[in-house]
Amino acid sequence: MGMGFRGTVTDAPDFDASADAETLYNAMKGIGSDKEAILDLVTGRSSAQRQEIVQAYKSSYGKDLIDDLKYELTGNFERLIVSLMRPQAYHDAKEIHDAIKGAGTDEKCLIEVLASRNNQQIHDLVEAYKDAYGSDIEEDVTGETSGHFNKMLVVLLQGTRDEPGIVHADLIEEDAQVLFAAGEEQWGTEESIFIMLLGNRSFNHLQMVFDKYQEIAEKSVEDSIKSELSGDFERLMLAVVQCIRSVPMYFAKRLYKSMKGLGTQDNTLIRIMICRSEIDMLDIRECFRMCYEKSLYNMIKEDTSGDYKRTLLALCGGDDDLAGEFFPEAAQLAYKMWETSAMTKVQLRPTIRPASDFDPADDAQNLRKAMKGFGTDEDVIIDIVANRSNEQRQEIRQAFKSILGRDLMKDLKSELSKNLERLIIGLMLTPAEFDAKMMRKAMEGAGTDEHALIEILVTRSNEEIHAMNAAYQDGYKKSMEEAIQSDTSGRFSQILTSLVQGAREQGPADWDRALVDAQELADACNEDSDDMEIKFMSILCTRSFPHLRRVFQEFVRCSNKDIEQIIKQEMSGDVKQAMYGIVRSVKNQPNYIAERLYKAMKCIGTDDRALIRIMVSRSEVDLFNIRKEFKETHDCSLHEFIQVETMVGDTSGDYRKTLLMLCGGQD
């Protein structure tokens, strides 16, 4: 990205290795060690200088500095300081060795290290590994991995990629066509082409190939990989593609995952902060700020503690939440992201499809049997309801009435309870009835669930909003618009009222108008907050999504800022959340919904209403895409996450079982 040096750790001026060795020796002398002195010294020297200190320590005291540090320090702080004292290649070698020699292979570590290092770093790693462990890294990796995953790792371990800047102009079109054919035809025979091209061509060359691919396929290379591959091979190929697009962006995402998943992954955090501190930490910070709601500095501050935290923050350098505009490079990246988003045609995939050999009368009889007499057979109910499409469920409701003269909903409500009841009833309602009910629930009683109102209204089409309005009027004898206006106030209420009209424009982007819209938004950023909100609302609530993608792309050019950034900085409260929801939905709706799912399960005590709302309403629309986005953002499959997060309070396991059936595969 940036020109010149982009690290945060540099050579200390007036460096004296023996004096530093003595400082460290004194810091560890006697009872307890002076950790503050140790961390200040170690983070204040470059990697090369640290090697001289290790040497000077041995010369002066006849002892191994790393052994002494290990003896004196503990926990993550020890791991971090000791790792800083090793040469980078030896640290990489140790990470790979631990990843394959520990209990179970740590594939994520293999992927991260081998996908992101340049040729020189790979050669140094191979040598360091041989020196440290007396064995051949390629043989060791091959012993622990298999299939295409293994082949691609072997290719990366050769360190024979074309050097940056080498572009075969005559091959760009051809490479893109070959990749397209390999991905579209049928996978199985053609993975080797992906391996060969993505493993050998230069980053610059492949960036051009990916642009060409996007034109031909009308979707990104990443989308093809997500829909065609799975498991570790999918993870590895995605990592390679992300590194080709932007190494700092790749590391920003890895850092976010390391602190956002199930518990902090300290190994990953340590590995990246050390490895990049003298290379591109400034660029990583910039990418982090662009993608997430806070700076890397603040995220580390919230997620870690003590001397470990202080050391990480020293490697991180400054806090970007205090800074304003983007570096030009980051603005280019933001522009590119919007452009990709605008060009991509996402194929939405459900996880629930209509059952074949469907017999509503048969289902109705079996449901009745499951609920008759003493006790309820939940398994039968779950099995029928979760394996039918919504249209089929409506036929079952009708058959239940026609054949048995009973109301299926009433029977289910009296037989089931708690979350399982909410989930099954949600599935049995029509999408419009369910949406109306969820809107109602978000507004009734004390407190309003603003997040739910926003999420529903920014993710539904005009048709879905009209159907929801009708169902609301029908079910609650009051218009949804009135309900919103009596339950919310001010600008937020106006935004929701605008959205509930279901009058968003349809159709593709109008380029000339997009330029005007973008300029108006950029100008509005200098107005007072009231005028700014009104202008944003008039554009964000009315234009079509494809049009807004172009508007937001041009906005970066007009203002040198990203629209999300502005909303986070300049707006507050519910208005900010609503605007942010629209922008996230426009950018990548499945990703926005995946984020909502994560938040529903991550708060103290799961927000089951949100979990049910999303799993039910998206299962026949785009839950497959949401799953893929979830896995990519959180390094953990949605399936695994639901399993872990719904353990508590779900004594019978029926609720969880139903959610997992809706979720579908394990990715």
Secondary structure per residue as TSV (DSSP state, phi and psi in degrees):
chain	resnum	aa	ss	phi	psi
A	1	M	-	360.0	-94.5
A	2	G	-	-65.1	158.1
A	3	M	S	-86.9	162.3
A	4	G	S	71.6	-168.3
A	5	F	-	-77.7	128.0
A	6	R	-	-117.7	17.2
A	7	G	-	-88.0	-180.0
A	8	T	S	-117.0	-12.6
A	9	V	-	-115.5	126.8
A	10	T	-	-129.2	171.6
A	11	D	-	-58.1	136.6
A	12	A	-	-78.4	136.8
A	13	P	S	-71.1	162.6
A	14	D	S	47.1	48.9
A	15	F	-	-78.9	134.4
A	16	D	-	-134.5	102.3
A	17	A	H	-59.2	-42.1
A	18	S	H	-66.9	-41.1
A	19	A	H	-62.0	-42.5
A	20	D	H	-63.4	-41.0
A	21	A	H	-59.6	-41.5
A	22	E	H	-66.1	-42.1
A	23	T	H	-57.2	-45.3
A	24	L	H	-66.0	-40.9
A	25	Y	H	-60.0	-46.4
A	26	N	H	-66.2	-34.1
A	27	A	H	-66.7	-23.8
A	28	M	H	-102.6	-2.4
A	29	K	S	-74.5	151.6
A	30	G	S	73.4	-162.4
A	31	I	S	-86.6	131.7
A	32	G	S	68.9	151.6
A	33	S	-	-114.6	157.3
A	34	D	-	-86.8	87.2
A	35	K	H	-64.0	-37.3
A	36	E	H	-56.8	-47.3
A	37	A	H	-62.8	-40.6
A	38	I	H	-63.8	-49.4
A	39	L	H	-68.6	-35.7
A	40	D	H	-62.4	-44.1
A	41	L	H	-67.7	-49.1
A	42	V	H	-64.3	-42.2
A	43	T	H	-77.8	-13.5
A	44	G	T	-89.4	4.4
A	45	R	S	-122.4	153.1
A	46	S	-	-79.4	168.0
A	47	S	H	-58.1	-43.8
A	48	A	H	-62.3	-41.2
A	49	Q	H	-65.6	-37.1
A	50	R	H	-61.7	-36.3
A	51	Q	H	-63.4	-38.4
A	52	E	H	-65.9	-35.6
A	53	I	H	-65.2	-42.3
A	54	V	H	-57.9	-43.2
A	55	Q	H	-65.8	-47.2
A	56	A	H	-61.7	-36.6
A	57	Y	H	-62.8	-43.3
A	58	K	H	-66.1	-42.5
A	59	S	H	-62.9	-43.7
A	60	S	H	-75.3	-38.9
A	61	Y	H	-119.4	-3.0
A	62	G	S	62.2	23.7
A	63	K	S	-127.7	161.7
A	64	D	-	-91.6	118.1
A	65	L	H	-57.8	-43.1
A	66	I	H	-62.3	-41.7
A	67	D	H	-61.3	-42.7
A	68	D	H	-63.9	-42.2
A	69	L	H	-63.5	-42.1
A	70	K	H	-60.5	-38.1
A	71	Y	H	-70.2	-37.5
A	72	E	H	-83.7	-32.9
A	73	L	-	-106.6	167.2
A	74	T	-	-139.5	166.9
A	75	G	H	62.7	-151.9
A	76	N	H	-64.1	-32.4
A	77	F	H	-62.1	-44.9
A	78	E	H	-60.2	-46.0
A	79	R	H	-60.9	-40.3
A	80	L	H	-68.8	-48.8
A	81	I	H	-64.3	-45.2
A	82	V	H	-61.6	-42.0
A	83	S	H	-64.3	-35.0
A	84	L	H	-64.7	-27.1
A	85	M	H	-81.1	-11.9
A	86	R	S	-88.6	148.2
A	87	P	-	-61.1	146.6
A	88	Q	H	-50.7	-45.6
A	89	A	H	-63.0	-35.9
A	90	Y	H	-73.3	-31.8
A	91	H	H	-66.9	-45.6
A	92	D	H	-57.0	-44.6
A	93	A	H	-61.1	-43.0
A	94	K	H	-64.6	-41.0
A	95	E	H	-60.1	-45.2
A	96	I	H	-65.5	-43.4
A	97	H	H	-60.2	-47.6
A	98	D	H	-62.3	-36.5
A	99	A	H	-66.3	-33.0
A	100	I	H	-101.4	-19.1
A	101	K	H	-98.2	-11.8
A	102	G	S	-72.7	-174.1
A	103	A	S	-73.3	118.4
A	104	G	S	70.7	143.7
A	105	T	-	-82.2	137.1
A	106	D	-	-92.9	86.3
A	107	E	H	-62.8	-34.5
A	108	K	H	-62.4	-35.5
A	109	C	H	-68.2	-45.4
A	110	L	H	-56.6	-46.6
A	111	I	H	-60.8	-50.0
A	112	E	H	-61.6	-47.6
A	113	V	H	-67.6	-49.5
A	114	L	H	-74.7	-26.3
A	115	A	H	-78.3	-24.2
A	116	S	H	-105.5	-12.2
A	117	R	-	-86.2	146.4
A	118	N	-	-84.0	175.1
A	119	N	H	-52.9	-48.2
A	120	Q	H	-61.4	-44.1
A	121	Q	H	-62.6	-37.0
A	122	I	H	-65.8	-45.5
A	123	H	H	-61.4	-42.8
A	124	D	H	-62.5	-39.6
A	125	L	H	-63.2	-45.4
A	126	V	H	-59.6	-43.1
A	127	E	H	-67.6	-45.3
A	128	A	H	-60.5	-38.3
A	129	Y	H	-63.3	-45.4
A	130	K	H	-62.8	-41.9
A	131	D	H	-65.5	-44.1
A	132	A	H	-77.2	-35.9
A	133	Y	H	-118.6	-1.6
A	134	G	S	63.1	18.9
A	135	S	S	-136.5	171.1
A	136	D	-	-90.6	122.7
A	137	I	H	-59.9	-39.2
A	138	E	H	-63.3	-43.1
A	139	E	H	-62.8	-43.1
A	140	D	H	-64.2	-42.5
A	141	V	H	-65.4	-43.0
A	142	T	H	-64.1	-32.3
A	143	G	H	-66.7	-22.4
A	144	E	H	-110.1	-4.6
A	145	T	-	-131.2	169.6
A	146	S	-	-149.9	174.7
A	147	G	H	63.2	-153.5
A	148	H	H	-63.7	-32.7
A	149	F	H	-56.4	-48.8
A	150	N	H	-62.5	-44.2
A	151	K	H	-59.9	-43.0
A	152	M	H	-67.0	-38.0
A	153	L	H	-62.3	-41.0
A	154	V	H	-63.0	-42.9
A	155	V	H	-59.2	-45.6
A	156	L	H	-64.8	-35.0
A	157	L	H	-68.3	-15.4
A	158	Q	T	-71.3	-26.9
A	159	G	-	58.4	41.6
A	160	T	-	-116.2	20.0
A	161	R	-	-61.3	146.2
A	162	D	-	-54.8	141.4
A	163	E	-	-68.1	155.1
A	164	P	T	-53.8	145.4
A	165	G	T	93.9	-21.7
A	166	I	-	-80.0	111.7
A	167	V	-	-123.8	126.4
A	168	H	-	-94.0	89.1
A	169	A	G	-54.8	-38.4
A	170	D	G	-70.5	-14.2
A	171	L	G	-102.1	-7.6
A	172	I	H	-58.9	-54.5
A	173	E	H	-57.4	-47.1
A	174	E	H	-62.7	-45.9
A	175	D	H	-58.9	-42.7
A	176	A	H	-64.1	-42.3
A	177	Q	H	-63.2	-43.2
A	178	V	H	-63.3	-43.5
A	179	L	H	-62.1	-42.3
A	180	F	H	-62.3	-46.8
A	181	A	H	-61.5	-43.1
A	182	A	H	-63.0	-38.3
A	183	G	H	-79.7	-36.4
A	184	E	H	-82.2	-46.4
A	185	E	S	-52.7	-91.7
A	186	Q	-	-153.9	139.9
A	187	W	T	-77.9	169.3
A	188	G	T	122.9	-65.4
A	189	T	T	-88.0	-21.1
A	190	E	S	-101.6	-0.3
A	191	E	H	-56.8	-30.9
A	192	S	H	-59.7	-30.6
A	193	I	H	-68.4	-44.5
A	194	F	H	-58.4	-44.9
A	195	I	H	-61.0	-46.7
A	196	M	H	-64.2	-49.4
A	197	L	H	-70.0	-49.7
A	198	L	H	-70.8	-18.7
A	199	G	H	-93.2	-14.8
A	200	N	H	-121.9	-32.4
A	201	R	S	-73.7	156.6
A	202	S	-	-71.2	160.4
A	203	F	H	-58.2	-45.4
A	204	N	H	-60.7	-43.4
A	205	H	H	-61.6	-47.4
A	206	L	H	-68.2	-31.3
A	207	Q	H	-59.3	-40.9
A	208	M	H	-69.4	-38.7
A	209	V	H	-61.6	-41.9
A	210	F	H	-64.4	-37.8
A	211	D	H	-62.9	-42.5
A	212	K	H	-64.9	-43.3
A	213	Y	H	-57.5	-43.4
A	214	Q	H	-59.3	-40.0
A	215	E	H	-64.1	-45.6
A	216	I	H	-70.3	-46.8
A	217	A	H	-91.2	-12.5
A	218	E	S	57.8	23.7
A	219	K	S	-154.2	162.8
A	220	S	-	-79.5	159.4
A	221	V	H	-56.1	-39.8
A	222	E	H	-57.3	-44.3
A	223	D	H	-60.9	-41.2
A	224	S	H	-62.1	-44.9
A	225	I	H	-62.3	-43.1
A	226	K	H	-63.3	-37.8
A	227	S	H	-84.1	-21.3
A	228	E	H	-104.1	-27.6
A	229	L	-	-110.5	169.2
A	230	S	-	-148.7	172.3
A	231	G	H	64.9	-150.9
A	232	D	H	-66.3	-33.3
A	233	F	H	-65.1	-41.8
A	234	E	H	-60.5	-46.5
A	235	R	H	-59.4	-44.0
A	236	L	H	-65.4	-47.3
A	237	M	H	-64.7	-37.4
A	238	L	H	-63.6	-41.5
A	239	A	H	-62.6	-42.8
A	240	V	H	-62.1	-46.0
A	241	V	H	-62.5	-42.1
A	242	Q	H	-64.7	-38.8
A	243	C	H	-66.7	-36.1
A	244	I	H	-64.1	-40.7
A	245	R	H	-69.7	-45.5
A	246	S	-	-171.2	110.1
A	247	V	H	-61.4	-45.4
A	248	P	H	-59.9	-38.6
A	249	M	H	-64.3	-40.7
A	250	Y	H	-58.4	-45.9
A	251	F	H	-70.5	-33.7
A	252	A	H	-59.1	-43.1
A	253	K	H	-67.1	-40.9
A	254	R	H	-63.2	-40.9
A	255	L	H	-63.9	-42.7
A	256	Y	H	-60.3	-46.9
A	257	K	H	-61.5	-37.4
A	258	S	H	-64.6	-26.0
A	259	M	H	-103.0	-11.2
A	260	K	H	-106.0	-16.1
A	261	G	S	-72.4	-149.1
A	262	L	S	-82.0	93.3
A	263	G	S	80.2	153.3
A	264	T	-	-75.2	133.2
A	265	Q	-	-94.0	90.9
A	266	D	H	-65.8	-34.3
A	267	N	H	-54.3	-46.6
A	268	T	H	-65.6	-45.6
A	269	L	H	-57.7	-48.7
A	270	I	H	-62.1	-47.2
A	271	R	H	-58.9	-45.3
A	272	I	H	-73.0	-44.6
A	273	M	H	-60.8	-36.7
A	274	I	H	-72.7	-51.0
A	275	C	H	-62.9	-36.3
A	276	R	H	-96.5	-6.6
A	277	S	T	-60.8	-27.6
A	278	E	T	-106.7	11.7
A	279	I	T	-119.2	-67.0
A	280	D	T	-146.0	31.6
A	281	M	H	-57.7	-34.5
A	282	L	H	-64.0	-40.7
A	283	D	H	-68.0	-38.6
A	284	I	H	-63.0	-43.0
A	285	R	H	-60.8	-40.9
A	286	E	H	-64.4	-44.0
A	287	C	H	-65.0	-38.7
A	288	F	H	-61.6	-44.5
A	289	R	H	-64.7	-32.1
A	290	M	H	-71.8	-33.9
A	291	C	H	-93.6	-27.8
A	292	Y	S	-122.2	167.1
A	293	E	S	-77.0	-2.3
A	294	K	S	-146.0	169.5
A	295	S	-	-76.8	158.7
A	296	L	H	-57.9	-40.8
A	297	Y	H	-56.4	-49.0
A	298	N	H	-69.4	-33.1
A	299	M	H	-66.7	-43.0
A	300	I	H	-64.0	-41.0
A	301	K	H	-60.4	-39.7
A	302	E	H	-78.1	-24.9
A	303	D	H	-100.2	-12.9
A	304	T	-	-131.2	176.9
A	305	S	-	-148.1	167.4
A	306	G	H	64.3	-149.9
A	307	D	H	-66.4	-30.6
A	308	Y	H	-59.7	-48.6
A	309	K	H	-60.3	-46.7
A	310	R	H	-60.2	-39.3
A	311	T	H	-66.9	-45.2
A	312	L	H	-60.5	-41.6
A	313	L	H	-66.7	-33.2
A	314	A	H	-65.0	-39.0
A	315	L	H	-70.3	-33.7
A	316	C	H	-68.8	-37.8
A	317	G	-	87.2	-137.4
A	318	G	S	-78.6	175.9
A	319	D	-	-102.8	115.1
A	320	D	G	-78.9	-10.4
A	321	D	G	-65.6	-15.4
A	322	L	G	-86.2	-13.3
A	323	A	-	-90.2	162.7
A	324	G	-	-102.2	-91.0
A	325	E	S	-74.7	168.8
A	326	F	-	-75.3	155.8
A	327	F	-	-66.0	151.5
A	328	P	H	-53.9	-38.2
A	329	E	H	-62.3	-40.3
A	330	A	H	-69.4	-35.0
A	331	A	H	-62.0	-40.5
A	332	Q	H	-61.4	-41.5
A	333	L	H	-63.2	-42.6
A	334	A	H	-62.9	-42.0
A	335	Y	H	-60.0	-45.3
A	336	K	H	-63.0	-39.8
A	337	M	H	-62.3	-42.1
A	338	W	H	-67.5	-36.3
A	339	E	H	-63.6	-45.5
A	340	T	H	-60.4	-44.6
A	341	S	H	-59.9	-38.2
A	342	A	H	-70.3	-31.5
A	343	M	H	-88.7	-13.8
A	344	T	-	-83.1	130.7
A	345	K	-	-101.4	106.8
A	346	V	-	-83.0	130.7
A	347	Q	-	-90.8	111.7
A	348	L	-	-77.5	136.6
A	349	R	-	-128.8	128.9
A	350	P	-	-81.0	173.2
A	351	T	S	-111.6	-15.3
A	352	I	-	-114.7	127.1
A	353	R	-	-123.6	161.7
A	354	P	-	-57.5	143.6
A	355	A	-	-77.7	141.6
A	356	S	S	-82.9	167.4
A	357	D	S	48.2	49.3
A	358	F	-	-85.4	130.7
A	359	D	-	-132.1	97.8
A	360	P	H	-59.3	-37.8
A	361	A	H	-63.2	-43.1
A	362	D	H	-61.4	-47.0
A	363	D	H	-60.2	-43.1
A	364	A	H	-60.3	-46.0
A	365	Q	H	-61.3	-43.4
A	366	N	H	-66.6	-36.2
A	367	L	H	-64.9	-41.8
A	368	R	H	-61.8	-45.5
A	369	K	H	-58.6	-40.9
A	370	A	H	-65.8	-23.2
A	371	M	H	-106.0	-7.5
A	372	K	S	-78.7	151.8
A	373	G	S	71.4	-152.3
A	374	F	S	-89.1	130.4
A	375	G	S	77.1	161.0
A	376	T	-	-124.3	138.3
A	377	D	-	-92.0	86.2
A	378	E	H	-58.7	-37.1
A	379	D	H	-56.2	-43.9
A	380	V	H	-63.5	-44.4
A	381	I	H	-61.0	-49.5
A	382	I	H	-60.0	-44.3
A	383	D	H	-61.3	-40.5
A	384	I	H	-73.6	-52.7
A	385	V	H	-65.0	-42.2
A	386	A	H	-76.8	-15.0
A	387	N	T	-105.6	17.0
A	388	R	S	-120.8	153.9
A	389	S	-	-77.5	167.6
A	390	N	H	-63.3	-39.1
A	391	E	H	-59.5	-41.8
A	392	Q	H	-65.4	-37.6
A	393	R	H	-64.1	-35.1
A	394	Q	H	-65.4	-36.7
A	395	E	H	-65.8	-35.7
A	396	I	H	-66.0	-42.5
A	397	R	H	-56.7	-44.8
A	398	Q	H	-65.8	-46.5
A	399	A	H	-60.7	-38.2
A	400	F	H	-60.4	-41.0
A	401	K	H	-72.9	-45.7
A	402	S	H	-63.5	-41.1
A	403	I	H	-87.8	-40.8
A	404	L	H	-108.0	-8.3
A	405	G	-	63.6	23.0
A	406	R	-	-118.1	158.2
A	407	D	-	-94.7	110.7
A	408	L	H	-57.0	-40.9
A	409	M	H	-60.7	-45.0
A	410	K	H	-61.5	-44.7
A	411	D	H	-60.3	-45.6
A	412	L	H	-62.0	-43.1
A	413	K	H	-62.0	-36.4
A	414	S	H	-78.9	-21.8
A	415	E	H	-94.0	-28.3
A	416	L	-	-107.1	168.6
A	417	S	-	-147.8	169.0
A	418	K	H	53.2	-140.6
A	419	N	H	-64.7	-35.0
A	420	L	H	-62.8	-42.8
A	421	E	H	-60.6	-47.4
A	422	R	H	-58.0	-41.0
A	423	L	H	-69.9	-48.0
A	424	I	H	-65.4	-43.4
A	425	I	H	-62.2	-41.4
A	426	G	H	-57.2	-40.4
A	427	L	H	-70.4	-31.3
A	428	M	H	-78.9	-23.3
A	429	L	S	-72.5	157.5
A	430	T	-	-71.1	158.1
A	431	P	H	-53.2	-40.1
A	432	A	H	-66.9	-43.4
A	433	E	H	-61.9	-41.6
A	434	F	H	-65.6	-46.0
A	435	D	H	-58.8	-45.1
A	436	A	H	-60.0	-43.8
A	437	K	H	-63.6	-40.8
A	438	M	H	-66.8	-36.7
A	439	M	H	-64.4	-43.7
A	440	R	H	-59.8	-48.1
A	441	K	H	-61.3	-34.7
A	442	A	H	-70.2	-21.3
A	443	M	H	-107.1	-22.1
A	444	E	S	-79.3	164.8
A	445	G	S	74.1	-167.6
A	446	A	S	-67.3	176.8
A	447	G	S	39.1	140.1
A	448	T	-	-107.2	139.9
A	449	D	-	-91.6	85.1
A	450	E	H	-61.2	-37.6
A	451	H	H	-58.9	-39.4
A	452	A	H	-66.6	-44.3
A	453	L	H	-58.6	-45.3
A	454	I	H	-63.1	-51.4
A	455	E	H	-58.0	-42.6
A	456	I	H	-66.8	-49.2
A	457	L	H	-72.2	-27.2
A	458	V	H	-87.0	-9.9
A	459	T	H	-109.2	-1.5
A	460	R	S	-100.2	147.4
A	461	S	-	-76.6	167.7
A	462	N	H	-53.6	-45.7
A	463	E	H	-60.1	-44.0
A	464	E	H	-64.8	-36.2
A	465	I	H	-68.7	-40.4
A	466	H	H	-62.5	-43.8
A	467	A	H	-63.5	-39.4
A	468	M	H	-65.6	-41.9
A	469	N	H	-58.4	-45.4
A	470	A	H	-63.7	-44.4
A	471	A	H	-64.7	-34.9
A	472	Y	H	-67.1	-47.4
A	473	Q	H	-58.7	-43.7
A	474	D	H	-65.8	-44.2
A	475	G	H	-80.5	-32.0
A	476	Y	H	-121.8	7.0
A	477	K	S	52.4	38.1
A	478	K	S	-159.6	145.1
A	479	S	-	-77.9	149.9
A	480	M	H	-64.9	-34.5
A	481	E	H	-60.6	-46.1
A	482	E	H	-59.4	-44.5
A	483	A	H	-59.0	-44.9
A	484	I	H	-62.6	-43.2
A	485	Q	H	-69.8	-29.6
A	486	S	H	-83.5	-14.0
A	487	D	H	-104.4	-17.2
A	488	T	-	-130.0	170.0
A	489	S	-	-144.5	170.6
A	490	G	H	64.0	-151.3
A	491	R	H	-61.7	-36.1
A	492	F	H	-60.4	-43.6
A	493	S	H	-62.2	-39.1
A	494	Q	H	-64.6	-40.8
A	495	I	H	-61.8	-48.4
A	496	L	H	-63.0	-40.0
A	497	T	H	-61.6	-42.0
A	498	S	H	-61.5	-46.1
A	499	L	H	-65.7	-35.0
A	500	V	H	-74.3	-9.4
A	501	Q	T	-68.5	-24.1
A	502	G	-	60.8	39.8
A	503	A	-	-116.4	22.4
A	504	R	-	-61.5	138.5
A	505	E	-	-60.1	152.2
A	506	Q	-	-110.7	168.6
A	507	G	S	101.1	174.7
A	508	P	S	-74.4	176.9
A	509	A	-	-73.2	144.2
A	510	D	-	-104.9	105.5
A	511	W	H	-54.4	-49.4
A	512	D	H	-63.1	-42.4
A	513	R	H	-68.5	-33.5
A	514	A	H	-62.0	-38.5
A	515	L	H	-64.8	-41.3
A	516	V	H	-64.7	-47.6
A	517	D	H	-57.6	-44.6
A	518	A	H	-62.9	-43.4
A	519	Q	H	-65.1	-39.7
A	520	E	H	-62.8	-41.5
A	521	L	H	-64.7	-42.8
A	522	A	H	-62.9	-42.2
A	523	D	H	-64.5	-38.7
A	524	A	H	-61.8	-26.0
A	525	C	T	-64.4	-18.4
A	526	N	T	-96.8	-4.2
A	527	E	S	-81.0	177.0
A	528	D	-	-73.9	164.0
A	529	S	H	-61.9	-31.3
A	530	D	H	-63.3	-51.3
A	531	D	H	-64.0	-36.8
A	532	M	H	-62.5	-46.6
A	533	E	H	-61.5	-41.6
A	534	I	H	-62.7	-44.3
A	535	K	H	-64.3	-46.2
A	536	F	H	-58.5	-45.1
A	537	M	H	-61.0	-44.6
A	538	S	H	-62.7	-26.7
A	539	I	H	-96.1	-47.8
A	540	L	H	-68.6	-28.1
A	541	C	T	-89.4	-9.1
A	542	T	T	-118.3	-30.1
A	543	R	S	-79.4	156.0
A	544	S	-	-69.3	155.4
A	545	F	H	-58.6	-47.1
A	546	P	H	-59.0	-36.8
A	547	H	H	-66.9	-44.2
A	548	L	H	-63.0	-33.4
A	549	R	H	-58.4	-42.8
A	550	R	H	-69.1	-39.0
A	551	V	H	-59.9	-46.2
A	552	F	H	-69.2	-32.6
A	553	Q	H	-63.6	-48.3
A	554	E	H	-68.5	-30.5
A	555	F	H	-57.8	-38.6
A	556	V	H	-59.7	-41.1
A	557	R	H	-69.4	-39.4
A	558	C	H	-69.9	-34.5
A	559	S	H	-117.8	-10.4
A	560	N	S	61.5	24.1
A	561	K	S	-136.5	162.2
A	562	D	-	-95.7	143.9
A	563	I	H	-58.0	-37.3
A	564	E	H	-63.2	-41.9
A	565	Q	H	-55.9	-48.9
A	566	I	H	-61.0	-45.3
A	567	I	H	-61.7	-43.5
A	568	K	H	-63.9	-39.1
A	569	Q	H	-80.3	-40.6
A	570	E	H	-97.7	-18.8
A	571	M	-	-112.8	169.1
A	572	S	-	-147.8	167.2
A	573	G	H	61.4	-146.8
A	574	D	H	-66.2	-32.4
A	575	V	H	-63.2	-44.1
A	576	K	H	-59.5	-47.3
A	577	Q	H	-60.6	-40.4
A	578	A	H	-66.6	-47.0
A	579	M	H	-63.1	-42.0
A	580	Y	H	-62.2	-41.6
A	581	G	H	-60.8	-42.5
A	582	I	H	-62.4	-47.5
A	583	V	H	-62.7	-44.1
A	584	R	H	-63.5	-38.0
A	585	S	H	-66.4	-39.6
A	586	V	H	-66.3	-41.3
A	587	K	H	-67.3	-50.0
A	588	N	H	-166.5	94.1
A	589	Q	H	-61.9	-45.9
A	590	P	H	-58.3	-34.3
A	591	N	H	-68.7	-40.4
A	592	Y	H	-60.7	-43.9
A	593	I	H	-70.2	-35.8
A	594	A	H	-60.2	-39.8
A	595	E	H	-64.1	-40.7
A	596	R	H	-64.2	-39.0
A	597	L	H	-62.4	-44.3
A	598	Y	H	-59.7	-46.4
A	599	K	H	-64.3	-35.3
A	600	A	H	-62.6	-35.4
A	601	M	H	-93.4	-16.4
A	602	K	H	-90.6	-17.5
A	603	C	S	-71.2	166.0
A	604	I	S	-63.7	116.9
A	605	G	S	73.6	122.1
A	606	T	-	-63.1	139.7
A	607	D	-	-83.8	85.0
A	608	D	H	-63.6	-32.2
A	609	R	H	-61.6	-42.8
A	610	A	H	-66.6	-40.7
A	611	L	H	-61.2	-48.0
A	612	I	H	-63.6	-44.6
A	613	R	H	-56.0	-46.0
A	614	I	H	-74.5	-46.1
A	615	M	H	-61.9	-39.2
A	616	V	H	-71.4	-48.6
A	617	S	H	-75.9	-22.5
A	618	R	H	-101.0	-8.3
A	619	S	T	-60.5	-29.6
A	620	E	T	-105.6	11.5
A	621	V	T	-114.7	-68.7
A	622	D	T	-147.8	27.3
A	623	L	H	-64.7	-28.9
A	624	F	H	-62.3	-45.8
A	625	N	H	-63.8	-39.6
A	626	I	H	-62.1	-42.1
A	627	R	H	-58.7	-45.0
A	628	K	H	-64.5	-40.9
A	629	E	H	-65.7	-38.9
A	630	F	H	-61.5	-46.7
A	631	K	H	-63.1	-40.0
A	632	E	H	-70.9	-36.0
A	633	T	H	-78.1	-34.5
A	634	H	H	-114.8	3.5
A	635	D	S	56.5	29.3
A	636	C	S	-156.9	134.9
A	637	S	-	-72.9	153.7
A	638	L	H	-58.9	-38.7
A	639	H	H	-56.2	-50.8
A	640	E	H	-63.2	-40.7
A	641	F	H	-66.0	-45.0
A	642	I	H	-61.7	-41.0
A	643	Q	H	-59.7	-45.4
A	644	V	H	-72.7	-43.2
A	645	E	H	-81.0	-16.2
A	646	T	T	-104.5	11.1
A	647	M	-	-55.5	-45.4
A	648	V	T	-73.2	134.0
A	649	G	T	80.1	-13.0
A	650	D	-	-99.1	77.3
A	651	T	S	-62.5	-42.0
A	652	S	S	-81.5	-20.6
A	653	G	S	82.7	0.4
A	654	D	H	-69.5	-38.5
A	655	Y	H	-62.0	-49.6
A	656	R	H	-60.9	-43.8
A	657	K	H	-58.3	-42.2
A	658	T	H	-67.0	-43.4
A	659	L	H	-58.0	-42.7
A	660	L	H	-68.3	-31.7
A	661	M	H	-65.9	-40.4
A	662	L	H	-66.7	-37.1
A	663	C	H	-63.1	-36.3
A	664	G	-	83.2	-132.5
A	665	G	-	-66.9	172.7
A	666	Q	-	-97.9	-5.8
A	667	D	-	52.1	360.0
